[in-house]
Amino acid sequence: MVAMLNQPTEPNIQDLRFNVSQLLKEVTGSKRRFRVETSAFANLIDDVMLVDPLVGDIEFLRTGRDVLATGTLETTVKKSCGRCLAEFATAIELELEEVFYPTIDLASGNKLESPEEMDEANRIDELHTLDLTEVVRQALMLEVEGVRYCRVDCKGLCPHCGQDRNEQICTCAENIVDMRWAGLLSLQSED
């Protein structure tokens, strides 16, 4: 029998730490759902800012001894384009699917053996708190790094005069050769 299948979503959570002691007392298949809205990652890295809070739904599923955390979180970030250096805002969506392992048996209070491959961020602490902060931070960093340019067809800056080629056509010669590589031009064959 699966308990709490149709449990309503809990109220908005500002923090990404959840006490799962009651969930760990229930039968395998029990669930908890939470609506998350947090600004905890407002200054993620030096050149990236969250424009909007990180919002979404998280579900915890008891899978035997462990807890499976799944969910989708969304936000908008502002960062600098890797080609033209202009600031731009882009929507980011995170898909979470992580297993968390308790460190203390709830019934006996005994310390539990952790799996060898368990990351420190995936532990449920001694107070039965499941902390999503590090997992979400890592996922957010990966998503943000995957968006490098303000748009797919960004022309970038001219490497010679610095003109933004998206705004104005540059008058620099296209085939300016770096003199350090000039000797290789004699090896170039015509096809």
C-alpha positions in Angstrom: 0.0 0.0 0.0 1.4 3.4 -1.0 0.7 6.2 1.5 0.0 9.8 0.6 -0.2 9.4 -3.1 -2.5 12.3 -3.6 -1.1 14.5 -0.9 -1.4 18.2 -1.7 1.7 20.3 -2.3 3.1 21.8 0.8 3.4 25.6 1.1 6.3 27.5 -0.5 9.7 26.7 1.0 12.4 29.4 1.1 15.1 27.1 2.3 16.2 24.0 0.5 16.5 21.9 3.8 13.7 19.5 4.6 13.1 17.4 7.6 12.2 14.0 6.3 11.9 12.1 9.6 8.2 11.5 9.2 8.7 10.3 5.6 11.4 7.9 6.8 8.8 6.4 9.3 6.3 5.7 6.6 6.1 2.7 4.1 8.1 2.5 0.9 6.4 4.5 -1.8 5.3 7.3 0.5 5.7 10.8 -1.0 5.9 14.4 0.0 5.6 17.4 -2.4 6.9 20.9 -1.9 6.6 24.1 -3.8 10.0 25.9 -3.6 10.7 29.6 -4.1 14.2 30.7 -3.0 16.6 33.5 -3.7 19.5 31.5 -2.0 21.5 31.5 -5.2 21.2 35.2 -6.1 25.0 35.6 -6.7 25.9 32.2 -8.0 29.2 33.1 -9.5 31.0 36.4 -10.2 29.5 37.2 -13.6 26.1 35.5 -13.2 23.1 36.8 -11.3 19.7 35.3 -10.7 17.1 37.8 -12.0 14.2 35.8 -10.6 13.9 33.5 -7.6 14.4 29.8 -8.2 10.9 28.3 -8.2 9.5 24.9 -8.8 8.2 21.7 -7.4 10.1 19.0 -5.5 8.9 15.5 -4.6 10.4 13.2 -2.1 9.7 9.4 -2.5 10.7 6.9 0.1 12.5 4.1 -1.8 13.2 1.6 1.0 15.9 3.0 3.2 16.6 6.0 0.9 14.8 9.0 -0.4 14.5 9.9 -4.1 14.3 13.6 -4.7 12.9 14.7 -8.1 11.6 17.9 -9.4 11.9 20.8 -11.8 13.1 24.2 -10.9 13.2 27.4 -13.1 14.7 30.8 -12.9 16.1 33.5 -15.1 19.8 34.4 -15.0 21.8 37.4 -16.2 25.3 36.8 -17.6 27.8 38.1 -20.1 27.9 36.7 -23.6 31.0 34.8 -24.5 31.3 36.4 -27.9 30.2 40.1 -27.6 30.4 40.5 -23.8 26.9 42.1 -23.7 24.8 41.2 -20.7 21.7 39.1 -21.4 19.0 37.3 -19.5 18.0 33.7 -20.2 15.6 31.2 -18.7 17.2 28.2 -17.0 15.4 24.9 -16.1 16.8 22.3 -13.8 15.7 18.7 -13.8 16.6 17.1 -10.5 16.8 13.3 -9.8 19.0 12.5 -6.8 19.0 9.7 -4.2 19.7 10.7 -0.6 20.9 8.3 2.1 20.1 8.6 5.8 23.1 8.4 8.2 21.1 7.4 11.3 18.4 4.7 11.6 15.3 6.5 12.8 14.0 3.6 14.9 17.2 2.5 16.7 19.3 5.6 16.5 22.2 3.5 15.2 24.6 4.9 12.6 23.9 3.5 9.1 26.5 2.4 6.6 26.7 4.7 3.6 27.2 3.5 0.1 30.7 3.8 -1.2 29.7 5.9 -4.2 27.6 8.3 -2.1 28.5 12.0 -2.5 28.7 14.0 0.7 25.9 16.3 -0.6 23.5 13.3 -0.8 23.4 12.5 2.9 20.5 12.9 5.2 22.1 14.2 8.4 21.7 13.0 12.0 18.7 15.3 12.5 17.0 13.7 9.4 17.5 16.9 7.4 17.7 16.4 3.6 19.6 19.4 2.2 19.2 20.1 -1.5 21.3 23.2 -1.5 24.6 21.8 -2.9 22.8 19.5 -5.4 20.8 22.4 -6.7 23.9 24.7 -6.8 25.8 22.2 -8.8 23.0 21.6 -11.3 22.4 25.3 -11.6 26.1 25.9 -12.3 26.1 23.3 -15.1 23.0 24.8 -16.7 24.4 28.3 -16.5 27.7 27.2 -18.1 25.8 25.5 -20.9 24.4 28.9 -22.0 27.4 30.8 -23.4 26.0 33.3 -26.0 23.3 35.9 -26.0 22.0 34.3 -29.2 23.0 31.5 -31.6 24.0 33.9 -34.4 26.0 36.3 -32.2 28.9 37.7 -34.3 31.0 38.7 -31.3 33.6 41.4 -31.1 36.2 42.1 -33.8 39.5 40.7 -32.5 41.4 43.7 -33.9 39.4 46.8 -33.2 36.9 45.6 -30.6 33.8 46.7 -32.5 30.6 44.7 -31.7 29.8 43.1 -35.0 26.2 42.7 -34.1 25.8 46.5 -34.0 28.0 47.6 -36.9 30.0 46.1 -39.6 33.7 46.2 -38.9 36.1 47.8 -41.4 39.1 45.7 -40.3 40.7 43.3 -42.9 39.4 39.8 -42.4 42.6 38.0 -43.2 45.1 39.7 -40.8 47.7 37.1 -40.2 49.4 36.7 -36.8 53.1 36.9 -37.7 54.0 34.1 -35.3 52.1 31.8 -37.8 53.2 33.4 -41.0 55.7 30.7 -41.8 52.9 28.1 -42.0 51.3 30.0 -44.9 54.0 28.8 -47.3 53.0 25.3 -46.5 49.4 25.9 -47.4 48.4 24.2 -50.6 45.7 25.3 -52.9 42.8 22.9 -53.5 
